[in-house]
Amino acid sequence: MTRRDRGRPPHPDVLTPTEWAIAESVRHGLTNPQIAKRRGVSLDAVKFHVTNALQKLGFESRAELRRWSGVRQDSHLYAQRPQPMTDVALGPMAQIARTVRDVAAARRWYGEVLGLPHLYSFGNMAFFDCGGVRLYLQEGGAVPSESIIYFRVDDIRAAHAALQGRGVQFINAPHMIHRHDDGTEEWMAMFNDEEARPLALMAQVAARPT
């Protein structure tokens, strides 16, 4: 066995699956401790993967990674043909986010008192259906932050490029935040309005029919 035969074979994508998962969390704005807690790994492991990702991409900072527009090759979005930028338009409101002091108490109140259909929960996050608009509740400490409005788009890469061309300053590039059990992917890119209030693009990407 030669030296090249030892170890794992090179991954076909620019990052390994684990590095991609960590990179997507960084692009979503999470800190290393937050990533470690969500993924159930050590802080040193997160630091290791962040460092590897930055080195592979030739970046010197997390800020560069957050604005990097790379798309993982095993995603449905990678296989999707981008739309022409002239065809891009913001769709209906897809989601609105609110911070709550206690997500368990909020889940009971919105579900049992208001009667909103509960969709799913992950850790300190809960999602409800409001007549087709998704309500996203996240536990966030004592002081609630301003609500975030999420606009649905058909092609998040094209919408991101088109709005950048109009002078919109994005906080992060399009990135996958979740893959549902049926394979549907949730993609997001956040930006601010002219008064620095948060907004976001959001897209659900399913596998293309074969």
C-alpha positions in Angstrom: 0.0 0.0 0.0 1.4 3.4 -1.0 1.0 6.6 1.0 -1.7 7.8 -1.3 -3.7 4.6 -0.6 -4.0 5.4 3.1 -6.8 7.3 4.7 -10.2 8.3 3.3 -10.6 8.8 -0.4 -10.9 12.4 -1.6 -14.5 13.7 -1.4 -15.8 14.8 -4.8 -17.2 18.1 -3.5 -15.2 21.1 -2.3 -16.2 20.3 1.3 -17.0 17.0 3.0 -20.6 16.5 4.2 -19.7 17.3 7.8 -17.8 20.4 6.7 -20.8 21.5 4.6 -23.1 21.1 7.6 -20.8 23.2 9.8 -20.3 25.8 7.0 -24.1 26.1 6.5 -24.5 26.8 10.3 -21.8 29.4 10.1 -23.5 31.0 7.1 -26.8 31.0 9.1 -25.0 33.1 11.7 -24.5 30.6 14.5 -21.5 30.8 16.8 -19.2 27.8 17.4 -20.8 27.0 20.8 -24.3 27.2 19.3 -23.2 24.8 16.5 -21.7 22.4 19.0 -24.8 22.4 21.1 -27.2 21.9 18.1 -25.1 19.1 16.6 -24.2 17.4 19.9 -20.4 17.6 19.3 -17.5 19.2 21.1 -16.5 22.8 20.6 -13.0 21.6 19.4 -14.6 19.5 16.7 -16.6 22.5 15.4 -13.4 24.7 15.4 -11.6 21.9 13.5 -14.2 21.7 10.8 -14.5 25.5 10.5 -10.8 25.8 10.1 -10.7 23.1 7.5 -13.5 24.7 5.5 -11.8 28.1 5.6 -8.5 26.7 4.4 -10.1 24.7 1.6 -12.0 27.7 0.3 -9.1 30.1 0.7 -10.9 32.3 3.2 -9.5 34.1 6.2 -12.6 34.9 8.1 -16.1 33.6 8.9 -17.5 36.8 7.3 -16.2 35.6 3.9 -17.7 32.2 4.5 -21.1 33.7 5.3 -21.2 35.6 2.0 -19.8 32.7 -0.1 -22.4 31.5 -2.6 -21.2 27.9 -3.0 -23.9 25.2 -3.2 -23.2 21.6 -2.0 -23.3 19.1 -4.9 -25.6 16.6 -3.1 -28.4 19.1 -2.8 -31.5 19.5 -5.0 -30.6 23.1 -5.6 -27.3 22.2 -7.2 -29.2 20.2 -9.8 -31.7 23.0 -10.4 -31.2 25.2 -13.5 -31.1 28.8 -12.3 -33.7 31.1 -13.7 -32.8 34.3 -15.7 -32.5 37.2 -13.2 -35.1 39.2 -15.2 -37.7 36.6 -14.3 -37.2 36.9 -10.5 -40.0 38.2 -8.3 -40.6 37.9 -4.6 -43.4 35.5 -3.9 -45.9 35.5 -1.1 -44.9 35.7 2.5 -43.7 32.2 3.5 -42.8 32.6 7.1 -42.6 35.1 10.0 -40.3 34.6 13.0 -40.8 35.7 16.6 -38.6 35.2 19.6 -40.2 33.9 22.8 -38.9 33.5 26.4 -40.0 29.9 26.8 -40.6 27.9 23.6 -42.5 25.1 25.5 -45.0 27.6 27.0 -45.3 29.4 23.6 -45.9 26.1 21.8 -48.8 25.3 24.2 -50.3 28.8 23.9 -50.1 29.1 20.1 -51.3 25.5 19.7 -53.9 25.1 22.5 -55.1 28.6 23.1 -55.0 30.0 19.5 -55.6 26.6 17.9 -52.9 27.0 15.3 -51.9 23.6 13.7 -48.5 22.6 15.0 -46.1 21.5 12.1 -42.9 20.4 13.9 -40.4 21.3 16.6 -36.7 21.1 16.8 -34.9 21.9 20.1 -35.8 25.5 21.0 -37.7 26.1 17.8 -41.4 25.4 17.0 -43.4 25.9 13.7 -47.1 26.5 13.2 -49.3 26.9 10.1 -51.2 30.2 9.8 -53.3 29.6 6.7 -50.3 28.8 4.5 -47.9 31.2 6.2 -45.5 29.4 8.6 -45.0 30.9 12.1 -41.5 30.2 13.4 -41.0 30.6 17.2 -37.5 30.5 18.7 -36.5 30.8 22.3 -34.3 33.8 22.6 -33.9 35.1 26.1 -35.6 37.8 28.0 -36.1 40.5 25.3 -37.9 39.5 22.1 -36.3 40.8 18.9 -38.0 42.3 15.9 -40.0 39.8 13.8 -38.4 38.6 10.6 -40.5 38.4 7.4 -39.5 35.6 4.9 -40.4 35.9 1.2 -40.9 32.8 -0.8 -39.1 32.6 -4.1 -38.9 29.9 -6.8 -35.1 30.2 -7.4 -33.2 31.5 -4.4 -29.9 31.8 -6.3 -31.4 33.9 -9.0 -33.4 36.1 -6.6 -30.2 36.6 -4.5 -28.3 37.7 -7.6 -31.0 39.9 -8.9 -31.5 41.8 -5.6 -27.7 42.2 -5.2 -27.8 43.8 -8.6 -30.3 46.3 -7.3 -28.0 47.2 -4.4 -29.5 45.0 -1.6 -26.9 44.2 1.0 -27.2 40.5 2.0 -26.1 39.3 5.5 -25.4 35.8 4.1 -25.5 33.9 0.8 -28.2 31.3 0.1 -27.6 28.3 2.4 -29.5 25.1 3.3 -30.9 25.2 6.8 -32.8 21.9 6.9 -33.6 18.8 4.9 -37.0 17.2 5.7 -37.6 13.5 6.0 -39.1 13.5 2.5 -35.9 15.1 1.1 -37.3 18.5 0.6 -34.7 21.2 1.3 -35.2 24.5 3.1 -32.9 27.3 1.8 -32.5 30.8 3.1 -30.7 34.1 2.5 -31.0 37.1 4.9 -30.8 40.8 4.2 -31.8 44.1 5.7 -34.2 46.8 4.5 -33.3 50.4 4.3 -33.7 50.9 8.0 -31.6 47.8 8.9 -34.6 45.6 9.8 -34.3 41.9 9.0 -35.8 40.3 6.0 -35.1 37.0 4.2 -35.6 35.0 1.1 -36.8 31.4 1.5 -37.2 28.5 -0.9 -38.2 24.9 -0.6 -36.4 22.7 -3.1 -37.6 19.2 -3.9 -35.9 16.5 -6.0 -36.4 16.9 -9.7 -38.7 14.2 -11.2 -36.7 11.5 -12.9 
